[in-house]
Amino acid sequence: MSECESCKDELKILQAPIELAIDNDTRAFKNIKKKWNRKKLWVSIITTVIVTVLFISGLFLYHLELPVNYSETQIWTEEVTMQGGLKSFQVNIMGYNIEMVEVSPQDFSEKSHSTHHYRIFRTTFLRNIFTSADRLVAVGVPEYWHEIDNFKSTLVIEFADKSLIYRNGQLME
């Protein structure tokens, strides 16, 4: 190598840094990047909207109360022994995924008369994912009903198609 001049020149050429021809026009790459970022933005916006709609729909379905017809339930009355050995009247209602809510506040201002108003409804599958079955709900008169002279108790049980009224344990027609 020390004697060959062409070899030395060839070696210098090999050791020299290689310069590549670079296209300084990066507009194409910037356009691709801009389109990619826009698509990511739209995908995230659409995903957020879909998740929000699904969440709100789930909340609505969870709290939805469906009407229950009288014929869809089994109803019976019984006398139960309460605390202190007092006998009390109770209405039992059984039906598929039913629940009961008191629709008017209890009026105990007049101790000789008590009215309770209940509404029967069916819950949706979201509230009953693990416990979907026939349910028993029961209502009765206050515990002190035998202690008061001439006490009148009224239970109003409201279905979608019919209302039942019980006065002192008797169904009123």
Number of C-alpha atoms within 10 A of each C-alpha: 8 6 7 8 10 10 12 13 11 10 12 11 11 10 9 8 8 8 6 6 6 6 6 6 8 8 9 9 10 11 11 11 12 12 12 11 12 12 12 12 12 11 12 12 11 12 12 12 12 11 11 12 12 12 12 11 11 13 13 13 15 15 12 16 15 13 15 23 16 19 11 12 17 11 15 10 16 13 13 13 11 12 9 7 8 14 15 20 21 18 18 14 21 17 21 16 19 24 19 17 11 14 14 11 9 11 11 11 8 7 13 13 15 20 18 21 18 19 18 26 22 17 21 18 14 15 15 12 8 8 10 15 11 11 14 17 14 14 16 21 21 13 14 12 21 14 9 11 9 10 14 17 20 20 23 18 23 21 19 13 10 11 16 15 17 20 15 18 20 13 13 10 7
